[in-house]
C-alpha cells in the first residue's frame, strides 16, 4: 500500500479508442492490486478493472487545456487513455502505477498470486494442484516401459537446475552417459523425452545445443544420441533438428557452442529449421501491435504493416517446424531430437506444436493444460523473464508462448471440429500467463517455483479453468469426429494464416463479429440438454399415467430415476418436476367435481 | 445448327481430366454448341459439364503428340485436359476459343436451355416494380409510380416504371433527365420506414465547365426533403475526379444551386481499376511460392480489400445519414450504374432486415442492379484470367457480393441465406443457363423478350429444395439496423470465392454440417417435447372423467 500516492482521483475521463470524441467521466481508484475506473453515469456505473500486473507501460503525455493524458498499455492488449484534470494528480498516479505494475527484481512475493484469495483453505488449494500430474501424462504416453525409464539423475536439480526433477531417458543410457552428456550441453540440458508415440515407438526428445565449438566432441553425448536411436527399434536413424537459422548456429560455434557434427554422431540426420530468436520475435510483435493499435489505419497501411512486422511469417515458421517433426514421427516412425540454443524457447514451441498435431489428446481442454505443463512449465521455459513479471532485463522479454498459442489458434481455424476448446480458452491462458494471478507461471523453472512454495501459497490456473470449462468448450467438437482423430495435416500456404483479431484487438469490441456463432451454438446445446432431460421426465410421467390407467399404483414418493442423479445445477428443474408431479397427484387423488 | 461448323472435332477419346480436389478422370471429351463435356465409362466418377461461357482463357502445351489444354474458368477454377493427338488438341482448343467468346446474344445458352425442373413460380414475375411499389404505398403517400420511361425514351438504362415524389410531374422528370448523365434522373431507391427518410440515386448532373443548372432537377430532389430539413448528396468520386468530370460535360451539385444539400465525396474506384485489382488478387492467390511476405505484399498491391473497405465505408455513411442523422440522401457517381448501386444496395442491407432474407435479397438484386441498369453483360464478359484486352469488364457486382459476405461474417445470425447464395450469384453473373443476368438493362432484356424465351434464375432458386440448400441455419430474424465494422482487422479475404479452388474446404464444410446437425437435433427435440406436453395435457383433461365415480 505504501506505493499508492493517491488512492482516488475524481472527474477523470476515459477516452474511447474507436471514436476519440466519446469519453466517459468517472472516478479513478488505485488499490493494491487494481486500477479501477468507475463511471459517473448513475444508472449503470460501468466499472473498468485493470490488474496492475497486466500493465506493461504507463505513459504520461503533455498536459493540454483539458488535463493531463495518461496512457496505460496492458500485456493483454488493452489500452486505456485517461485524462486527469490536475497534472499533479496525473504525476502521482503515474508514479504509483509504475511501481505497482512492476515489482522489483527478485521480489516474487509481491506478485498478485501470493495475495489472490490467500485466505482460502490450504488443503483444498493443495489438492487443486494435484489436478494435473505429469507422471500420469507420461504413463498415458506409455512410459516408463522397456525402452524408456524415469531417471532420478536430476532429483535435486544438480545436473540441470532448469530441468524438472523427473526426467525420462532411454533405458540404455547409463548414469555416467547422462551426466557426461549434460556437461556437453548448454546449462546441462541433456537430451530427454518430451513426447513418446506408443504406436510406433518414435519419440520427440529435446535438449540444448551441444558445446561443440569448432571441433569439440563428447563420447557420452554421442552415446546418449545412440541410446535414443536404439530406443526406437523400428528405425535405424534419428533426426536432429536445430530450430535456429544456420547462420545463428554457426555464430554460436565461436562461443564454444554450436550444433552436432553428422560425422561424429552415428545414425543421425541433421536439419536446420530457421526460426528466429527471441529478439527478432519481440520486435516483430512490437511492429505488429503498432498496426493493430493504430487509429483507423487504411487497408494498405494495415497489410503493409502486417507484412513488414513479419509476425505471420514467424508463426508459419513455427508451424512448419512442428509439421516436419510430426511427419517424421507419425509417417516415417523416426525419433527426433529438437534443440535451439538453450532449448527452452523455440524447442518448447516446436515440440508442443508437434504434439498438438500428433496426438488428439492435446486438442482437449485437459490435454492442452498438460502439454503446457510438460513442455513449457516443467522444462524451464523462463516465464518470469519472458513475460516481464518482475522488473527485469527488457531484452529477456519475448512473446514465445504467445506464438505457440497462436499456432494452435491457426490450426483450430483450419480444423474447426478438431479442438475441444475454443479460442476463449487460448485467450484466457494467454491472459493469465501475464497476469500472475495464478502460481503456475511464476519463476523461470521448477526449482524456483518449488522454492517459492507456489503450491502452498498460490492457486492453480488449471483447476480454475477446469471448473469453468463450459465457457471454453467448442460446440463443434465431437470426440468421434473424423477431424478429431489421428494426425492433423494442416496446409501452410501463406493465405491460410490469418491475423488473430480476437487476441490482438481483444478489447476493441467494435471490431469483432457482432454475433458469435460459438455463443449461439452453446446456447442451443444447453437448451438441447434441457430438452433431453425434459423428454425423459415427460416420457416417464406419461408411462406412469398409462400405468395408472390400467390400475397400477406407482410409488409417487420417488422422483423419476433420472432426476435422482441431478447435481445442484438442476435443483430448480427438479423442483419444477416435483411440482408437476404433485399437481398430477392432486388431480388423481382429488378428482374435480 | 450453326455451331457445327465451329466444332471441327466434336469428340476425342482417352482424354485425361485433372481438376482441384477430385481424382483424375480419363474419358471421352465432347464439344457441343454450349458445353464441354467429359464423361468416363465408370459410373462412380463425376462427369464434367462446363459451359463455354464459363471459360475465361485457355492455354495449350505440347509434349510430343500429347497435347494439354489448361482451361481457366470465370468462376476462377483451373482445370487441365490432356488430349492425345496434336490435331485433335488444336481443333478442340480453337473451338473452345471461338465458342467461349461468341458475341452474338442470339447464340447464348439461356436461349437454348430448357429447364429440367418444374417451375413453381416464374421468377420473371416474382419481383415486378408495381408489386414493390405496393409495399411503399402502404407506408407513405408521398411517392408515385411514373411511367414516363415506358418506352425507354427518357432513360435507356431505367426500367419503364420508377418511383418519384408525388408532387413532381412527368414533364419535370423529362427535363431533369436531360440534365443527368445517361438520362438517369434522381429516383427513389429506398424508403426508411422508421423515420420516413429516403435514399435516391441518379447519374451525375451535367453542369459542365460553365456551371449549367436545371431548376427542374433542383425541384425534383428538393421535393424529397421535409420542411427545414437538409439532405446529403453522396458523390462516390473524390473531389478531384468530380472536378475533372466537368471538362467532359459532367460535374456535381454546387452549394449555390442546391443550398439544402450537403455534398460528401468518397473514393470508390472506377471499373477498369477494379478489373485490374481482381486480376492481381487472383494472381496473388495462385502464386505458388510459400513466402508470407510475397503473399501479403501481393494481397496489398491488388488493392481488392481496399476497395471492399471503401465501398462498405461509403454504404455505412449513406445508412448513417438516413438512420442516425435523419436526413435523406442522394447517391451518384458518374453514370450511376456501378459504384452508386454498390452503395445504395449495401446501405439497404444494413438498414432493412427484409433485404437479408432470401426473397428480399433477390428483390434487392432485381431492383437495385437489374432494373437499375447495371450493365451485367458488359461487366461480366471476362473474368480474372482473360488475355484479351478488357473493354467494359469490371467485378462491380462481385465486390458488392464480397461486401455482403463481410457483413454476413460479422452478423452470422442475421441473414436468412448462407454464403452459398452469394457464390451462386457470382457464378451466374459470369456464366449461366438462366436469362436473368443477360443484357445490360431492362430495355435490352425486353427487346430480347427474355422473360418468354429464357428461364429466370429466381425460378430455380425459389424451389423448396434450393431454398433449403441456400438457407443459413443460424438465422434468427433481426429487425435492427446492423452496423458492420470497416476496420482492416474486421475485413477478411473471401475464401469461398478466391481460395475455393486452392484449398480444400472439407474441414470447413464438415464444421458447417456439424452446426446444422446441432441445430436440427435441437429442433427435433423441441418437437418431441412439445408433442409429449400436448399428450400429457390431454391425459390431464381426460383423467377427471375417468376418475369420476
Interface residues (C-beta under 8 A of the other chain):
Chain A: X292 X296 X297 X298 X299 X300 X301 X302 X303 X304 X306 X307 X310 X312 X313 X316 X414 X415 X416 X417 X418 X475 X476 X478 X481 X482 X483 X491 X492 X493 X494 X495 X496 X497 X498 X499 X501 X504 X505 X508 X510 X511 X512 X513 X514 X515 X516 X517 X520 X521 X524 X525 X527 X528 X531 X532 X534 X535 X538 X539 X541 X542 X545 X549 X584 X587 X588 X591 X592
Chain B: X285 X290 X291 X292 X293 X294 X295 X296 X297 X299 X300 X303 X305 X306 X308 X309 X409 X410 X411 X412 X413 X414 X474 X482 X483 X485 X487 X488 X489 X490 X491 X492 X493 X499 X502 X503 X507 X508 X510 X511 X514 X515 X518 X519 X521 X522 X525 X526 X528 X529 X532 X533 X535 X536 X539 X540 X543 X544 X546 X547 X548
